Amino acid sequence: MWLLDAAGAVYYLYSIIFTGCLLVTFWGIRMLYRAIQKKDESLFRKAKLILVMSVIGMVSVVIVSLALIKKMPF
């Protein structure tokens, strides 16, 4: 019988989710830079929304990870 390390599996799942949110944050920063260059108001709003959602995602993953397994996913 194999015993599974559930805490380790959850830790790596949270790490993958956190990394995805971090990549989306970089994408949002790039989009924000292009919106400022082009002076495009709608692109600026989209970039702000993406940045806010990705930061909220990262913060929530860190809070849940600390609450459940007492380790940060980075």
Biopython code that builds the backbone (N, CA, C, O; Angstrom):
import numpy as np
from Bio.PDB.StructureBuilder import StructureBuilder

atoms = [
    (1, "MET", "N", (0.835, -1.171, 0.000)),
    (1, "MET", "CA", (0.000, 0.000, 0.000)),
    (1, "MET", "C", (0.888, 1.245, 0.000)),
    (1, "MET", "O", (1.855, 1.328, 0.757)),
    (2, "TRP", "N", (0.554, 2.193, -0.843)),
    (2, "TRP", "CA", (1.298, 3.439, -0.944)),
    (2, "TRP", "C", (0.598, 4.529, -0.145)),
    (2, "TRP", "O", (-0.616, 4.706, -0.250)),
    (3, "LEU", "N", (1.354, 5.240, 0.637)),
    (3, "LEU", "CA", (0.810, 6.377, 1.355)),
    (3, "LEU", "C", (1.095, 7.643, 0.555)),
    (3, "LEU", "O", (2.219, 7.857, 0.103)),
    (4, "LEU", "N", (0.095, 8.466, 0.385)),
    (4, "LEU", "CA", (0.249, 9.700, -0.367)),
    (4, "LEU", "C", (0.517, 10.859, 0.576)),
    (4, "LEU", "O", (-0.069, 10.948, 1.655)),
    (5, "ASP", "N", (1.393, 11.731, 0.164)),
    (5, "ASP", "CA", (1.709, 12.925, 0.934)),
    (5, "ASP", "C", (0.772, 14.045, 0.477)),
    (5, "ASP", "O", (1.081, 14.783, -0.458)),
    (6, "ALA", "N", (-0.359, 14.160, 1.141)),
    (6, "ALA", "CA", (-1.371, 15.138, 0.723)),
    (6, "ALA", "C", (-0.886, 16.562, 0.926)),
    (6, "ALA", "O", (-1.170, 17.427, 0.097)),
    (7, "ALA", "N", (-0.173, 16.826, 1.988)),
    (7, "ALA", "CA", (0.314, 18.186, 2.239)),
    (7, "ALA", "C", (1.313, 18.605, 1.159)),
    (7, "ALA", "O", (1.294, 19.751, 0.710)),
    (8, "GLY", "N", (2.165, 17.704, 0.749)),
    (8, "GLY", "CA", (3.117, 18.008, -0.319)),
    (8, "GLY", "C", (2.421, 18.235, -1.647)),
    (8, "GLY", "O", (2.793, 19.129, -2.407)),
    (9, "ALA", "N", (1.414, 17.427, -1.925)),
    (9, "ALA", "CA", (0.666, 17.585, -3.180)),
    (9, "ALA", "C", (-0.070, 18.920, -3.216)),
    (9, "ALA", "O", (-0.082, 19.598, -4.243)),
    (10, "VAL", "N", (-0.678, 19.295, -2.105)),
    (10, "VAL", "CA", (-1.391, 20.569, -2.038)),
    (10, "VAL", "C", (-0.407, 21.728, -2.145)),
    (10, "VAL", "O", (-0.707, 22.740, -2.777)),
    (11, "TYR", "N", (0.763, 21.585, -1.532)),
    (11, "TYR", "CA", (1.786, 22.628, -1.618)),
    (11, "TYR", "C", (2.196, 22.860, -3.072)),
    (11, "TYR", "O", (2.288, 24.008, -3.508)),
    (12, "TYR", "N", (2.440, 21.799, -3.819)),
    (12, "TYR", "CA", (2.845, 21.965, -5.215)),
    (12, "TYR", "C", (1.702, 22.461, -6.084)),
    (12, "TYR", "O", (1.938, 23.177, -7.057)),
    (13, "LEU", "N", (0.471, 22.098, -5.755)),
    (13, "LEU", "CA", (-0.685, 22.640, -6.473)),
    (13, "LEU", "C", (-0.777, 24.150, -6.259)),
    (13, "LEU", "O", (-0.987, 24.900, -7.213)),
    (14, "TYR", "N", (-0.622, 24.597, -5.014)),
    (14, "TYR", "CA", (-0.646, 26.029, -4.737)),
    (14, "TYR", "C", (0.527, 26.749, -5.398)),
    (14, "TYR", "O", (0.391, 27.894, -5.828)),
    (15, "SER", "N", (1.671, 26.086, -5.478)),
    (15, "SER", "CA", (2.818, 26.683, -6.160)),
    (15, "SER", "C", (2.544, 26.871, -7.642)),
    (15, "SER", "O", (2.922, 27.892, -8.216)),
    (16, "ILE", "N", (1.901, 25.912, -8.262)),
    (16, "ILE", "CA", (1.566, 26.023, -9.685)),
    (16, "ILE", "C", (0.547, 27.137, -9.905)),
    (16, "ILE", "O", (0.684, 27.920, -10.845)),
    (17, "ILE", "N", (-0.463, 27.218, -9.056)),
    (17, "ILE", "CA", (-1.470, 28.269, -9.179)),
    (17, "ILE", "C", (-0.830, 29.644, -8.960)),
    (17, "ILE", "O", (-1.135, 30.593, -9.681)),
    (18, "PHE", "N", (0.060, 29.748, -7.962)),
    (18, "PHE", "CA", (0.732, 31.011, -7.690)),
    (18, "PHE", "C", (1.611, 31.422, -8.868)),
    (18, "PHE", "O", (1.653, 32.600, -9.223)),
    (19, "THR", "N", (2.303, 30.478, -9.471)),
    (19, "THR", "CA", (3.145, 30.777, -10.626)),
    (19, "THR", "C", (2.302, 31.253, -11.804)),
    (19, "THR", "O", (2.705, 32.168, -12.523)),
    (20, "GLY", "N", (1.147, 30.645, -12.007)),
    (20, "GLY", "CA", (0.242, 31.102, -13.063)),
    (20, "GLY", "C", (-0.224, 32.535, -12.832)),
    (20, "GLY", "O", (-0.266, 33.341, -13.762)),
    (21, "CYS", "N", (-0.569, 32.842, -11.597)),
    (21, "CYS", "CA", (-0.976, 34.216, -11.270)),
    (21, "CYS", "C", (0.176, 35.195, -11.453)),
    (21, "CYS", "O", (-0.038, 36.332, -11.874)),
    (22, "LEU", "N", (1.380, 34.768, -11.145)),
    (22, "LEU", "CA", (2.548, 35.626, -11.330)),
    (22, "LEU", "C", (2.793, 35.911, -12.816)),
    (22, "LEU", "O", (3.126, 37.035, -13.192)),
    (23, "LEU", "N", (2.627, 34.892, -13.649)),
    (23, "LEU", "CA", (2.779, 35.091, -15.091)),
    (23, "LEU", "C", (1.707, 36.030, -15.639)),
    (23, "LEU", "O", (1.992, 36.870, -16.493)),
    (24, "VAL", "N", (0.490, 35.890, -15.153)),
    (24, "VAL", "CA", (-0.585, 36.790, -15.576)),
    (24, "VAL", "C", (-0.302, 38.209, -15.121)),
    (24, "VAL", "O", (-0.646, 39.161, -15.822)),
    (25, "THR", "N", (0.319, 38.370, -13.958)),
    (25, "THR", "CA", (0.703, 39.699, -13.488)),
    (25, "THR", "C", (1.711, 40.348, -14.431)),
    (25, "THR", "O", (1.583, 41.525, -14.769)),
    (26, "PHE", "N", (2.710, 39.580, -14.854)),
    (26, "PHE", "CA", (3.684, 40.120, -15.804)),
    (26, "PHE", "C", (3.032, 40.470, -17.136)),
    (26, "PHE", "O", (3.387, 41.470, -17.761)),
    (27, "TRP", "N", (2.080, 39.649, -17.569)),
    (27, "TRP", "CA", (1.340, 39.931, -18.799)),
    (27, "TRP", "C", (0.538, 41.225, -18.649)),
    (27, "TRP", "O", (0.479, 42.026, -19.582)),
    (28, "GLY", "N", (-0.075, 41.435, -17.491)),
    (28, "GLY", "CA", (-0.826, 42.655, -17.232)),
    (28, "GLY", "C", (0.060, 43.890, -17.192)),
    (28, "GLY", "O", (-0.337, 44.961, -17.652)),
    (29, "ILE", "N", (1.264, 43.740, -16.640)),
    (29, "ILE", "CA", (2.207, 44.863, -16.625)),
    (29, "ILE", "C", (2.609, 45.229, -18.050)),
    (29, "ILE", "O", (2.699, 46.408, -18.390)),
    (30, "ARG", "N", (2.849, 44.230, -18.872)),
    (30, "ARG", "CA", (3.205, 44.484, -20.270)),
    (30, "ARG", "C", (2.047, 45.165, -21.009)),
    (30, "ARG", "O", (2.257, 46.084, -21.801)),
    (31, "MET", "N", (0.826, 44.699, -20.737)),
    (31, "MET", "CA", (-0.347, 45.302, -21.352)),
    (31, "MET", "C", (-0.525, 46.750, -20.885)),
    (31, "MET", "O", (-0.889, 47.618, -21.678)),
    (32, "LEU", "N", (-0.273, 47.004, -19.621)),
    (32, "LEU", "CA", (-0.367, 48.355, -19.082)),
    (32, "LEU", "C", (0.663, 49.280, -19.728)),
    (32, "LEU", "O", (0.365, 50.434, -20.034)),
    (33, "TYR", "N", (1.873, 48.767, -19.932)),
    (33, "TYR", "CA", (2.917, 49.553, -20.588)),
    (33, "TYR", "C", (2.508, 49.920, -22.016)),
    (33, "TYR", "O", (2.699, 51.056, -22.450)),
    (34, "ARG", "N", (1.949, 48.957, -22.738)),
    (34, "ARG", "CA", (1.496, 49.235, -24.112)),
    (34, "ARG", "C", (0.321, 50.206, -24.134)),
    (34, "ARG", "O", (0.216, 51.038, -25.036)),
    (35, "ALA", "N", (-0.553, 50.103, -23.154)),
    (35, "ALA", "CA", (-1.695, 51.019, -23.099)),
    (35, "ALA", "C", (-1.236, 52.452, -22.837)),
    (35, "ALA", "O", (-1.794, 53.404, -23.384)),
    (36, "ILE", "N", (-0.226, 52.591, -22.005)),
    (36, "ILE", "CA", (0.306, 53.932, -21.732)),
    (36, "ILE", "C", (1.010, 54.480, -22.965)),
    (36, "ILE", "O", (0.900, 55.667, -23.273)),
    (37, "GLN", "N", (1.735, 53.613, -23.673)),
    (37, "GLN", "CA", (2.416, 54.054, -24.890)),
    (37, "GLN", "C", (1.427, 54.509, -25.964)),
    (37, "GLN", "O", (1.607, 55.554, -26.590)),
    (38, "LYS", "N", (0.379, 53.705, -26.165)),
    (38, "LYS", "CA", (-0.606, 54.005, -27.216)),
    (38, "LYS", "C", (-1.670, 54.996, -26.758)),
    (38, "LYS", "O", (-2.433, 55.513, -27.574)),
    (39, "LYS", "N", (-1.719, 55.259, -25.464)),
    (39, "LYS", "CA", (-2.743, 56.123, -24.867)),
    (39, "LYS", "C", (-4.150, 55.609, -25.185)),
    (39, "LYS", "O", (-5.041, 56.361, -25.581)),
    (40, "ASP", "N", (-4.308, 54.291, -24.995)),
    (40, "ASP", "CA", (-5.577, 53.612, -25.259)),
    (40, "ASP", "C", (-6.294, 53.373, -23.923)),
    (40, "ASP", "O", (-5.829, 52.606, -23.080)),
    (41, "GLU", "N", (-7.429, 54.045, -23.755)),
    (41, "GLU", "CA", (-8.148, 53.982, -22.472)),
    (41, "GLU", "C", (-8.752, 52.603, -22.208)),
    (41, "GLU", "O", (-8.719, 52.132, -21.071)),
    (42, "SER", "N", (-9.298, 51.951, -23.223)),
    (42, "SER", "CA", (-9.915, 50.638, -23.007)),
    (42, "SER", "C", (-8.854, 49.576, -22.684)),
    (42, "SER", "O", (-9.086, 48.704, -21.847)),
    (43, "LEU", "N", (-7.710, 49.647, -23.337)),
    (43, "LEU", "CA", (-6.623, 48.715, -23.033)),
    (43, "LEU", "C", (-6.085, 48.966, -21.624)),
    (43, "LEU", "O", (-5.695, 48.032, -20.924)),
    (44, "PHE", "N", (-6.069, 50.226, -21.221)),
    (44, "PHE", "CA", (-5.640, 50.579, -19.869)),
    (44, "PHE", "C", (-6.575, 49.966, -18.823)),
    (44, "PHE", "O", (-6.115, 49.441, -17.809)),
    (45, "ARG", "N", (-7.876, 50.032, -19.070)),
    (45, "ARG", "CA", (-8.846, 49.434, -18.136)),
    (45, "ARG", "C", (-8.694, 47.926, -18.067)),
    (45, "ARG", "O", (-8.758, 47.343, -16.984)),
    (46, "LYS", "N", (-8.492, 47.285, -19.223)),
    (46, "LYS", "CA", (-8.304, 45.833, -19.243)),
    (46, "LYS", "C", (-7.053, 45.433, -18.478)),
    (46, "LYS", "O", (-7.056, 44.448, -17.739)),
    (47, "ALA", "N", (-5.986, 46.198, -18.656)),
    (47, "ALA", "CA", (-4.732, 45.902, -17.964)),
    (47, "ALA", "C", (-4.891, 46.048, -16.454)),
    (47, "ALA", "O", (-4.381, 45.224, -15.694)),
    (48, "LYS", "N", (-5.595, 47.090, -16.016)),
    (48, "LYS", "CA", (-5.821, 47.271, -14.581)),
    (48, "LYS", "C", (-6.654, 46.126, -14.015)),
    (48, "LYS", "O", (-6.371, 45.640, -12.920)),
    (49, "LEU", "N", (-7.676, 45.692, -14.747)),
    (49, "LEU", "CA", (-8.506, 44.580, -14.283)),
    (49, "LEU", "C", (-7.690, 43.298, -14.171)),
    (49, "LEU", "O", (-7.818, 42.565, -13.190)),
    (50, "ILE", "N", (-6.858, 43.024, -15.162)),
    (50, "ILE", "CA", (-6.027, 41.821, -15.123)),
    (50, "ILE", "C", (-5.049, 41.887, -13.956)),
    (50, "ILE", "O", (-4.846, 40.895, -13.256)),
    (51, "LEU", "N", (-4.447, 43.047, -13.746)),
    (51, "LEU", "CA", (-3.511, 43.187, -12.632)),
    (51, "LEU", "C", (-4.195, 43.007, -11.283)),
    (51, "LEU", "O", (-3.667, 42.326, -10.405)),
    (52, "VAL", "N", (-5.349, 43.605, -11.118)),
    (52, "VAL", "CA", (-6.068, 43.478, -9.842)),
    (52, "VAL", "C", (-6.466, 42.026, -9.585)),
    (52, "VAL", "O", (-6.287, 41.519, -8.478)),
    (53, "MET", "N", (-7.000, 41.362, -10.596)),
    (53, "MET", "CA", (-7.424, 39.971, -10.417)),
    (53, "MET", "C", (-6.249, 39.041, -10.143)),
    (53, "MET", "O", (-6.364, 38.123, -9.331)),
    (54, "SER", "N", (-5.122, 39.266, -10.809)),
    (54, "SER", "CA", (-3.971, 38.391, -10.569)),
    (54, "SER", "C", (-3.380, 38.615, -9.181)),
    (54, "SER", "O", (-2.951, 37.659, -8.535)),
    (55, "VAL", "N", (-3.352, 39.846, -8.717)),
    (55, "VAL", "CA", (-2.844, 40.117, -7.366)),
    (55, "VAL", "C", (-3.793, 39.536, -6.317)),
    (55, "VAL", "O", (-3.346, 38.981, -5.313)),
    (56, "ILE", "N", (-5.088, 39.661, -6.545)),
    (56, "ILE", "CA", (-6.055, 39.050, -5.628)),
    (56, "ILE", "C", (-5.872, 37.536, -5.603)),
    (56, "ILE", "O", (-5.948, 36.918, -4.541)),
    (57, "GLY", "N", (-5.633, 36.942, -6.757)),
    (57, "GLY", "CA", (-5.399, 35.500, -6.822)),
    (57, "GLY", "C", (-4.159, 35.085, -6.052)),
    (57, "GLY", "O", (-4.181, 34.095, -5.320)),
    (58, "MET", "N", (-3.073, 35.838, -6.214)),
    (58, "MET", "CA", (-1.841, 35.507, -5.493)),
    (58, "MET", "C", (-2.019, 35.641, -3.987)),
    (58, "MET", "O", (-1.575, 34.780, -3.227)),
    (59, "VAL", "N", (-2.661, 36.706, -3.559)),
    (59, "VAL", "CA", (-2.864, 36.918, -2.118)),
    (59, "VAL", "C", (-3.760, 35.837, -1.528)),
    (59, "VAL", "O", (-3.499, 35.340, -0.432)),
    (60, "SER", "N", (-4.803, 35.475, -2.245)),
    (60, "SER", "CA", (-5.705, 34.440, -1.719)),
    (60, "SER", "C", (-5.024, 33.075, -1.667)),
    (60, "SER", "O", (-5.259, 32.307, -0.734)),
    (61, "VAL", "N", (-4.183, 32.760, -2.654)),
    (61, "VAL", "CA", (-3.444, 31.489, -2.624)),
    (61, "VAL", "C", (-2.486, 31.464, -1.436)),
    (61, "VAL", "O", (-2.358, 30.437, -0.769)),
    (62, "VAL", "N", (-1.820, 32.569, -1.167)),
    (62, "VAL", "CA", (-0.897, 32.619, -0.028)),
    (62, "VAL", "C", (-1.651, 32.470, 1.287)),
    (62, "VAL", "O", (-1.194, 31.757, 2.181)),
    (63, "ILE", "N", (-2.790, 33.127, 1.417)),
    (63, "ILE", "CA", (-3.566, 33.038, 2.666)),
    (63, "ILE", "C", (-4.073, 31.621, 2.895)),
    (63, "ILE", "O", (-3.971, 31.095, 4.003)),
    (64, "VAL", "N", (-4.617, 31.003, 1.856)),
    (64, "VAL", "CA", (-5.138, 29.640, 2.005)),
    (64, "VAL", "C", (-4.002, 28.662, 2.275)),
    (64, "VAL", "O", (-4.147, 27.751, 3.090)),
    (65, "SER", "N", (-2.879, 28.844, 1.600)),
    (65, "SER", "CA", (-1.745, 27.958, 1.818)),
    (65, "SER", "C", (-1.220, 28.071, 3.244)),
    (65, "SER", "O", (-0.910, 27.060, 3.873)),
    (66, "LEU", "N", (-1.121, 29.285, 3.750)),
    (66, "LEU", "CA", (-0.670, 29.455, 5.128)),
    (66, "LEU", "C", (-1.672, 28.877, 6.124)),
    (66, "LEU", "O", (-1.277, 28.339, 7.158)),
    (67, "ALA", "N", (-2.950, 28.983, 5.825)),
    (67, "ALA", "CA", (-3.967, 28.470, 6.746)),
    (67, "ALA", "C", (-3.994, 26.941, 6.768)),
    (67, "ALA", "O", (-4.212, 26.339, 7.819)),
    (68, "LEU", "N", (-3.772, 26.317, 5.613)),
    (68, "LEU", "CA", (-3.906, 24.862, 5.550)),
    (68, "LEU", "C", (-2.613, 24.105, 5.842)),
    (68, "LEU", "O", (-2.614, 23.155, 6.626)),
    (69, "ILE", "N", (-1.514, 24.517, 5.221)),
    (69, "ILE", "CA", (-0.296, 23.717, 5.364)),
    (69, "ILE", "C", (0.866, 24.469, 6.012)),
    (69, "ILE", "O", (1.953, 23.913, 6.165)),
    (70, "LYS", "N", (0.645, 25.711, 6.389)),
    (70, "LYS", "CA", (1.632, 26.513, 7.137)),
    (70, "LYS", "C", (2.917, 26.758, 6.336)),
    (70, "LYS", "O", (3.979, 26.956, 6.927)),
    (71, "LYS", "N", (2.833, 26.746, 5.004)),
    (71, "LYS", "CA", (3.984, 27.070, 4.160)),
    (71, "LYS", "C", (3.524, 27.998, 3.049)),
    (71, "LYS", "O", (2.395, 27.902, 2.568)),
    (72, "MET", "N", (4.421, 28.903, 2.646)),
    (72, "MET", "CA", (4.110, 29.805, 1.544)),
    (72, "MET", "C", (4.491, 29.135, 0.225)),
    (72, "MET", "O", (5.482, 28.406, 0.175)),
    (73, "PRO", "N", (3.727, 29.369, -0.844)),
    (73, "PRO", "CA", (3.992, 28.651, -2.094)),
    (73, "PRO", "C", (5.095, 29.254, -2.955)),
    (73, "PRO", "O", (5.019, 29.165, -4.180)),
    (74, "PHE", "N", (6.097, 29.852, -2.369)),
    (74, "PHE", "CA", (7.239, 30.341, -3.140)),
    (74, "PHE", "C", (8.487, 30.290, -2.312)),
    (74, "PHE", "O", (9.560, 30.662, -2.789)),
]
sb = StructureBuilder()
sb.init_structure("model")
sb.init_model(0)
sb.init_chain("A")
sb.init_seg("    ")
for serial, (resi, resn, name, xyz) in enumerate(atoms, 1):
    if name == "N":
        sb.init_residue(resn, " ", resi, " ")
    sb.init_atom(name, np.array(xyz, "f"), 0.0, 1.0, " ", f" {name:<3s}", serial, name[0])
structure = sb.get_structure()
